[in-house]
């Protein structure tokens, strides 16, 4: 019951965030939700055991998320998430009663690059184990992803060509995670 309720509540949080992102772009509040269609929700409970030589491994190499939105519940006792900012990896320290929200590649494309999917990675700790719970909101496979028309007016061209989520997802997983941003393959 607890996990089921958690899934429902996190999904609703994701939908609310999508509404706010739509409105921040000057679009109708349901724009993103309508474009993405019946979104799937995937969850991952990640366990990172301690590693005596953490510099020799990653829990997960640098990557962006191929989905629309990721909601991450971090382990409050051990940091391990890092984001890439200005060419440097910075730790995202856990905060009580807070989630980390990652913009995924699909929102970057829909926003015509105004929102950016975040490069991130997970590192292990030398002394302590760590757990995290990630919830991913994923577009319907046949959802047509393209920049919103109002974002490509007034001389601002579409940065990305139209593609389906299934096409993107297949291309994303056919390459190494830490290669160039997969969205580069979908630029106009």
C-alpha positions as CSV (number, residue, x, y, z in Angstrom):
1,X,0.0,0.0,0.0
2,X,2.8,2.4,0.9
3,X,4.6,1.9,-2.5
4,X,1.4,2.1,-4.4
5,X,0.4,5.4,-2.7
6,X,3.9,6.8,-3.3
7,X,3.7,6.0,-7.0
8,X,0.3,7.8,-7.3
9,X,1.5,10.8,-5.4
10,X,4.7,11.1,-7.3
11,X,2.9,10.8,-10.6
12,X,0.5,13.6,-9.6
13,X,3.5,15.8,-8.6
14,X,5.0,15.1,-12.0
15,X,1.8,16.2,-13.8
16,X,1.6,19.3,-11.7
17,X,5.2,20.2,-12.5
18,X,4.4,19.7,-16.2
19,X,1.5,22.1,-15.9
20,X,3.8,24.7,-14.3
21,X,6.5,24.2,-17.0
22,X,3.8,24.6,-19.7
23,X,2.6,27.8,-18.1
24,X,6.1,29.2,-17.7
25,X,6.5,28.8,-21.5
26,X,3.4,30.7,-22.2
27,X,1.4,27.6,-23.2
28,X,-1.9,26.2,-21.9
29,X,-1.3,24.4,-18.7
30,X,-2.2,21.0,-20.2
31,X,-0.1,21.4,-23.3
32,X,2.8,19.2,-22.2
33,X,0.6,16.5,-20.7
34,X,-1.6,16.4,-23.9
35,X,1.5,16.1,-26.2
36,X,3.1,13.4,-24.1
37,X,-0.1,11.3,-24.1
38,X,-0.8,8.5,-21.7
39,X,2.6,8.6,-19.9
40,X,4.2,5.6,-18.4
41,X,5.8,5.7,-15.0
42,X,8.9,3.7,-14.4
43,X,10.6,3.4,-11.0
44,X,14.1,2.3,-10.0
45,X,15.3,1.7,-6.5
46,X,19.1,2.0,-6.8
47,X,21.4,0.4,-4.3
48,X,25.1,1.5,-4.3
49,X,27.3,-0.6,-2.0
50,X,30.3,1.0,-0.4
51,X,33.5,0.8,-2.5
52,X,36.9,1.1,-0.9
53,X,38.3,2.8,-4.0
54,X,35.3,4.9,-5.3
55,X,37.5,6.8,-7.8
56,X,37.8,3.6,-9.8
57,X,34.1,3.2,-10.5
58,X,30.8,5.1,-11.0
59,X,27.5,4.0,-9.7
60,X,26.1,5.3,-13.0
61,X,28.1,7.3,-15.6
62,X,27.3,10.8,-16.8
63,X,24.0,11.0,-18.8
64,X,20.8,12.8,-19.4
65,X,17.4,11.1,-19.0
66,X,15.6,10.1,-22.2
67,X,12.2,10.6,-20.6
68,X,10.2,13.8,-19.8
69,X,10.7,14.2,-16.1
70,X,12.5,12.4,-13.3
71,X,11.6,12.7,-9.6
72,X,14.4,11.5,-7.4
73,X,14.2,10.7,-3.7
74,X,17.8,10.7,-2.4
75,X,19.3,8.9,0.6
76,X,19.5,11.5,3.3
77,X,22.6,10.0,4.9
78,X,24.9,9.7,1.9
79,X,25.4,12.1,-1.0
80,X,26.1,10.5,-4.4
81,X,24.3,12.5,-7.1
82,X,26.4,14.9,-9.1
83,X,25.4,17.4,-11.9
84,X,27.6,18.8,-14.5
85,X,27.8,22.6,-14.4
86,X,30.3,24.7,-16.3
87,X,32.3,21.6,-17.1
88,X,32.6,20.5,-13.4
89,X,30.8,17.8,-11.5
90,X,29.1,19.2,-8.4
91,X,27.5,17.2,-5.6
92,X,23.8,17.6,-5.0
93,X,23.5,17.3,-1.3
94,X,20.4,15.5,0.0
95,X,17.8,17.8,1.7
96,X,15.1,16.5,4.1
97,X,11.6,16.5,2.7
98,X,12.7,17.3,-0.8
99,X,12.9,15.7,-4.2
100,X,15.4,16.3,-6.9
101,X,13.7,17.1,-10.2
102,X,15.5,16.4,-13.4
103,X,14.3,17.8,-16.7
104,X,14.5,15.0,-19.3
105,X,15.4,15.2,-23.0
106,X,11.7,15.3,-24.1
107,X,11.0,18.5,-22.2
108,X,14.2,20.0,-23.7
109,X,12.8,19.3,-27.2
110,X,9.3,20.4,-26.4
111,X,10.5,23.7,-25.0
112,X,12.8,24.2,-28.0
113,X,15.8,24.2,-25.8
114,X,14.5,26.7,-23.2
115,X,14.5,24.0,-20.6
116,X,17.7,21.8,-20.5
117,X,18.0,18.2,-19.6
118,X,20.6,17.9,-16.9
119,X,23.8,15.9,-17.2
120,X,24.1,13.9,-14.0
121,X,25.9,10.8,-12.6
122,X,25.9,8.7,-9.5
123,X,29.0,8.1,-7.5
124,X,29.7,5.6,-4.8
125,X,31.0,6.2,-1.3
126,X,34.1,4.5,0.2
127,X,32.5,3.8,3.6
128,X,28.7,3.8,3.3
129,X,26.0,2.2,1.2
130,X,23.4,4.4,-0.4
131,X,20.0,4.0,-1.9
132,X,17.8,6.3,-4.0
133,X,14.3,6.0,-5.6
134,X,13.9,7.4,-9.1
135,X,10.5,7.9,-10.7
136,X,10.4,8.5,-14.5
137,X,7.5,10.0,-16.4
138,X,7.8,8.7,-19.9
139,X,5.8,9.8,-23.0
140,X,3.5,7.5,-24.8
141,X,5.6,5.6,-27.4
142,X,3.8,7.2,-30.4
143,X,3.8,10.7,-28.8
144,X,5.1,13.1,-31.5
145,X,7.8,15.3,-29.9
146,X,8.4,18.6,-31.5
147,X,8.9,22.2,-30.2
148,X,5.6,23.9,-29.4
149,X,4.5,26.1,-32.3
150,X,4.4,29.3,-30.2
151,X,8.0,28.7,-29.3
152,X,9.1,28.7,-33.0
153,X,7.4,31.9,-34.0
154,X,8.9,35.4,-34.4
155,X,12.0,34.3,-36.2
156,X,12.9,31.6,-33.7
157,X,13.3,28.3,-35.6
158,X,12.7,24.8,-34.3
159,X,15.9,23.5,-32.8
160,X,14.8,19.9,-33.1
161,X,13.0,17.9,-35.8
162,X,9.8,16.0,-35.1
163,X,10.3,12.5,-33.7
164,X,8.3,9.9,-31.7
165,X,9.3,9.0,-28.2
166,X,9.8,5.4,-29.4
167,X,12.3,6.5,-32.0
168,X,14.2,8.6,-29.5
169,X,14.2,5.9,-26.8
170,X,15.5,3.3,-29.3
171,X,18.3,5.7,-30.4
172,X,19.2,6.6,-26.8
173,X,19.8,3.1,-25.7
174,X,21.6,2.0,-28.9
175,X,24.6,4.1,-27.8
176,X,26.8,4.6,-24.8
177,X,25.3,6.7,-22.0
178,X,28.2,9.1,-21.8
179,X,28.4,9.9,-25.5
180,X,27.3,13.3,-26.8
181,X,23.8,14.4,-26.0
182,X,21.4,12.1,-27.9
183,X,19.3,15.2,-28.8
184,X,22.1,16.3,-31.0
185,X,21.0,13.5,-33.4
186,X,17.6,15.1,-33.7
187,X,18.6,18.7,-34.4
188,X,17.3,20.4,-37.5
